[in-house]
Amino acid sequence: MKTKISLHVTNAKPVIGEKIYVRGYLKAYDEGRKVWLPLRAKIEMIVDGERYGSKYTREDGFFEFEFVSDKRGKREIEILCRDPPCSRKIVVEYIGLEEKRRIEKIAIITIIFLLTAVFLVYLLAVVLK
């Protein structure tokens, strides 16, 4: 049986101590109907090689785990289904507050620059018309 896990994290670069949610769906492929169907099964969340928790997916295959880290750096999060065998990994990097603020400043400067460039191109188009 072919299975797959789709995986999403609410924040890939959270600040140390910030809660994130790891969400996704577990699906199995129905060869006869040629379609992916939701699968209810027990899954585990493994963080940096250590078991963090387990639960069953809902009837629609959905699952959600909460996670908080008090350590700076990259954390490898794996969602594992043993029966049928399937897994998916994602890396989350916990950063300090100063680094988060620096990233936000760079994003704001980039947005301002792009808006200014669009405005100038618009003005040039109007003037040269």
C-alpha positions as protocol buffer text, in pm:
chain_id: "A"
residue {
  index: 1
  type: MET
  ca { x: 0 y: 0 z: 0 }
}
residue {
  index: 2
  type: LYS
  ca { x: 137 y: 341 z: -98 }
}
residue {
  index: 3
  type: THR
  ca { x: 101 y: 602 z: 174 }
}
residue {
  index: 4
  type: LYS
  ca { x: 210 y: 964 z: 206 }
}
residue {
  index: 5
  type: ILE
  ca { x: 223 y: 1233 z: 470 }
}
residue {
  index: 6
  type: SER
  ca { x: 174 y: 1597 z: 382 }
}
residue {
  index: 7
  type: LEU
  ca { x: 335 y: 1819 z: 642 }
}
residue {
  index: 8
  type: HIS
  ca { x: 323 y: 2187 z: 738 }
}
residue {
  index: 9
  type: VAL
  ca { x: 466 y: 2385 z: 1026 }
}
residue {
  index: 10
  type: THR
  ca { x: 316 y: 2718 z: 1135 }
}
residue {
  index: 11
  type: ASN
  ca { x: 657 y: 2886 z: 1167 }
}
residue {
  index: 12
  type: ALA
  ca { x: 985 y: 2750 z: 1029 }
}
residue {
  index: 13
  type: LYS
  ca { x: 1193 y: 3011 z: 1220 }
}
residue {
  index: 14
  type: PRO
  ca { x: 1029 y: 3058 z: 1559 }
}
residue {
  index: 15
  type: VAL
  ca { x: 1187 y: 3241 z: 1852 }
}
residue {
  index: 16
  type: ILE
  ca { x: 1316 y: 3027 z: 2138 }
}
residue {
  index: 17
  type: GLY
  ca { x: 1017 y: 2942 z: 2361 }
}
residue {
  index: 18
  type: GLU
  ca { x: 759 y: 3011 z: 2089 }
}
residue {
  index: 19
  type: LYS
  ca { x: 495 y: 2741 z: 2034 }
}
residue {
  index: 20
  type: ILE
  ca { x: 459 y: 2602 z: 1685 }
}
residue {
  index: 21
  type: TYR
  ca { x: 208 y: 2359 z: 1537 }
}
residue {
  index: 22
  type: VAL
  ca { x: 308 y: 2070 z: 1315 }
}
residue {
  index: 23
  type: ARG
  ca { x: 5 y: 1977 z: 1102 }
}
residue {
  index: 24
  type: GLY
  ca { x: -62 y: 1748 z: 814 }
}
residue {
  index: 25
  type: TYR
  ca { x: -255 y: 1464 z: 658 }
}
residue {
  index: 26
  type: LEU
  ca { x: -194 y: 1093 z: 623 }
}
residue {
  index: 27
  type: LYS
  ca { x: -325 y: 941 z: 300 }
}
residue {
  index: 28
  type: ALA
  ca { x: -323 y: 603 z: 127 }
}
residue {
  index: 29
  type: TYR
  ca { x: -346 y: 541 z: -246 }
}
residue {
  index: 30
  type: ASP
  ca { x: -642 y: 337 z: -368 }
}
residue {
  index: 31
  type: GLU
  ca { x: -512 y: 151 z: -674 }
}
residue {
  index: 32
  type: GLY
  ca { x: -860 y: 53 z: -789 }
}
residue {
  index: 33
  type: ARG
  ca { x: -1006 y: 403 z: -789 }
}
residue {
  index: 34
  type: LYS
  ca { x: -672 y: 576 z: -864 }
}
residue {
  index: 35
  type: VAL
  ca { x: -715 y: 830 z: -584 }
}
residue {
  index: 36
  type: TRP
  ca { x: -550 y: 928 z: -255 }
}
residue {
  index: 37
  type: LEU
  ca { x: -781 y: 865 z: 42 }
}
residue {
  index: 38
  type: PRO
  ca { x: -753 y: 981 z: 405 }
}
residue {
  index: 39
  type: LEU
  ca { x: -612 y: 722 z: 641 }
}
residue {
  index: 40
  type: ARG
  ca { x: -681 y: 681 z: 1013 }
}
residue {
  index: 41
  type: ALA
  ca { x: -371 y: 539 z: 1181 }
}
residue {
  index: 42
  type: LYS
  ca { x: -139 y: 590 z: 1476 }
}
residue {
  index: 43
  type: ILE
  ca { x: 145 y: 832 z: 1406 }
}
residue {
  index: 44
  type: GLU
  ca { x: 443 y: 943 z: 1610 }
}
residue {
  index: 45
  type: MET
  ca { x: 631 y: 1269 z: 1628 }
}
residue {
  index: 46
  type: ILE
  ca { x: 1005 y: 1230 z: 1665 }
}
residue {
  index: 47
  type: VAL
  ca { x: 1224 y: 1533 z: 1742 }
}
residue {
  index: 48
  type: ASP
  ca { x: 1599 y: 1502 z: 1686 }
}
residue {
  index: 49
  type: GLY
  ca { x: 1572 y: 1123 z: 1697 }
}
residue {
  index: 50
  type: GLU
  ca { x: 1373 y: 1105 z: 2022 }
}
residue {
  index: 51
  type: ARG
  ca { x: 1005 y: 1015 z: 2050 }
}
residue {
  index: 52
  type: TYR
  ca { x: 805 y: 1327 z: 2140 }
}
residue {
  index: 53
  type: GLY
  ca { x: 449 y: 1196 z: 2128 }
}
residue {
  index: 54
  type: SER
  ca { x: 194 y: 988 z: 1941 }
}
residue {
  index: 55
  type: LYS
  ca { x: -171 y: 1006 z: 1842 }
}
residue {
  index: 56
  type: TYR
  ca { x: -423 y: 880 z: 1592 }
}
residue {
  index: 57
  type: THR
  ca { x: -512 y: 1080 z: 1286 }
}
residue {
  index: 58
  type: ARG
  ca { x: -873 y: 1193 z: 1253 }
}
residue {
  index: 59
  type: GLU
  ca { x: -1113 y: 1024 z: 1011 }
}
residue {
  index: 60
  type: ASP
  ca { x: -1007 y: 1273 z: 742 }
}
residue {
  index: 61
  type: GLY
  ca { x: -638 y: 1184 z: 799 }
}
residue {
  index: 62
  type: PHE
  ca { x: -558 y: 1514 z: 972 }
}
residue {
  index: 63
  type: PHE
  ca { x: -316 y: 1539 z: 1264 }
}
residue {
  index: 64
  type: GLU
  ca { x: -165 y: 1819 z: 1473 }
}
residue {
  index: 65
  type: PHE
  ca { x: 116 y: 1834 z: 1728 }
}
residue {
  index: 66
  type: GLU
  ca { x: 229 y: 2131 z: 1940 }
}
residue {
  index: 67
  type: PHE
  ca { x: 599 y: 2185 z: 1995 }
}
residue {
  index: 68
  type: VAL
  ca { x: 815 y: 2434 z: 2189 }
}
residue {
  index: 69
  type: SER
  ca { x: 1192 y: 2440 z: 2213 }
}
residue {
  index: 70
  type: ASP
  ca { x: 1406 y: 2615 z: 2472 }
}
residue {
  index: 71
  type: LYS
  ca { x: 1721 y: 2553 z: 2266 }
}
residue {
  index: 72
  type: ARG
  ca { x: 1855 y: 2764 z: 1981 }
}
residue {
  index: 73
  type: GLY
  ca { x: 1929 y: 2589 z: 1654 }
}
residue {
  index: 74
  type: LYS
  ca { x: 1784 y: 2349 z: 1404 }
}
residue {
  index: 75
  type: ARG
  ca { x: 1542 y: 2079 z: 1518 }
}
residue {
  index: 76
  type: GLU
  ca { x: 1455 y: 1789 z: 1291 }
}
residue {
  index: 77
  type: ILE
  ca { x: 1091 y: 1690 z: 1327 }
}
residue {
  index: 78
  type: GLU
  ca { x: 977 y: 1360 z: 1180 }
}
residue {
  index: 79
  type: ILE
  ca { x: 621 y: 1232 z: 1154 }
}
residue {
  index: 80
  type: LEU
  ca { x: 626 y: 854 z: 1143 }
}
residue {
  index: 81
  type: CYS
  ca { x: 354 y: 601 z: 1071 }
}
residue {
  index: 82
  type: ARG
  ca { x: 464 y: 244 z: 1140 }
}
residue {
  index: 83
  type: ASP
  ca { x: 163 y: 61 z: 995 }
}
residue {
  index: 84
  type: PRO
  ca { x: 155 y: 116 z: 705 }
}
residue {
  index: 85
  type: PRO
  ca { x: 518 y: 240 z: 697 }
}
residue {
  index: 86
  type: CYS
  ca { x: 555 y: 604 z: 598 }
}
residue {
  index: 87
  type: SER
  ca { x: 744 y: 908 z: 727 }
}
residue {
  index: 88
  type: ARG
  ca { x: 812 y: 1272 z: 650 }
}
residue {
  index: 89
  type: LYS
  ca { x: 1068 y: 1513 z: 797 }
}
residue {
  index: 90
  type: ILE
  ca { x: 1086 y: 1888 z: 830 }
}
residue {
  index: 91
  type: VAL
  ca { x: 1351 y: 2112 z: 986 }
}
residue {
  index: 92
  type: VAL
  ca { x: 1260 y: 2401 z: 1214 }
}
residue {
  index: 93
  type: GLU
  ca { x: 1525 y: 2651 z: 1323 }
}
residue {
  index: 94
  type: TYR
  ca { x: 1475 y: 2819 z: 1659 }
}
residue {
  index: 95
  type: ILE
  ca { x: 1638 y: 3162 z: 1660 }
}
residue {
  index: 96
  type: GLY
  ca { x: 1698 y: 3441 z: 1909 }
}
residue {
  index: 97
  type: LEU
  ca { x: 1479 y: 3749 z: 1935 }
}
residue {
  index: 98
  type: GLU
  ca { x: 1751 y: 3977 z: 1791 }
}
residue {
  index: 99
  type: GLU
  ca { x: 1786 y: 3758 z: 1484 }
}
residue {
  index: 100
  type: LYS
  ca { x: 1407 y: 3753 z: 1437 }
}
residue {
  index: 101
  type: ARG
  ca { x: 1396 y: 4134 z: 1452 }
}
residue {
  index: 102
  type: ARG
  ca { x: 1680 y: 4158 z: 1199 }
}
residue {
  index: 103
  type: ILE
  ca { x: 1494 y: 3927 z: 959 }
}
residue {
  index: 104
  type: GLU
  ca { x: 1176 y: 4136 z: 1001 }
}
residue {
  index: 105
  type: LYS
  ca { x: 1370 y: 4459 z: 930 }
}
residue {
  index: 106
  type: ILE
  ca { x: 1519 y: 4311 z: 614 }
}
residue {
  index: 107
  type: ALA
  ca { x: 1172 y: 4202 z: 500 }
}
residue {
  index: 108
  type: ILE
  ca { x: 1027 y: 4551 z: 564 }
}
residue {
  index: 109
  type: ILE
  ca { x: 1313 y: 4721 z: 378 }
}
residue {
  index: 110
  type: THR
  ca { x: 1269 y: 4483 z: 85 }
}
residue {
  index: 111
  type: ILE
  ca { x: 895 y: 4550 z: 67 }
}
residue {
  index: 112
  type: ILE
  ca { x: 948 y: 4928 z: 81 }
}
residue {
  index: 113
  type: PHE
  ca { x: 1211 y: 4903 z: -192 }
}
residue {
  index: 114
  type: LEU
  ca { x: 982 y: 4698 z: -417 }
}
residue {
  index: 115
  type: LEU
  ca { x: 686 y: 4931 z: -365 }
}
residue {
  index: 116
  type: THR
  ca { x: 906 y: 5231 z: -440 }
}
residue {
  index: 117
  type: ALA
  ca { x: 1037 y: 5064 z: -757 }
}
residue {
  index: 118
  type: VAL
  ca { x: 683 y: 4985 z: -876 }
}
residue {
  index: 119
  type: PHE
  ca { x: 574 y: 5344 z: -804 }
}
residue {
  index: 120
  type: LEU
  ca { x: 873 y: 5485 z: -998 }
}
residue {
  index: 121
  type: VAL
  ca { x: 807 y: 5257 z: -1295 }
}
residue {
  index: 122
  type: TYR
  ca { x: 445 y: 5371 z: -1291 }
}
residue {
  index: 123
  type: LEU
  ca { x: 550 y: 5738 z: -1286 }
}
residue {
  index: 124
  type: LEU
  ca { x: 792 y: 5683 z: -1573 }
}
residue {
  index: 125
  type: ALA
  ca { x: 520 y: 5508 z: -1773 }
}
residue {
  index: 126
  type: VAL
  ca { x: 279 y: 5800 z: -1715 }
}
residue {
  index: 127
  type: VAL
  ca { x: 539 y: 6069 z: -1791 }
}
residue {
  index: 128
  type: LEU
  ca { x: 676 y: 5900 z: -2103 }
}
residue {
  index: 129
  type: LYS
  ca { x: 331 y: 5825 z: -2244 }
}
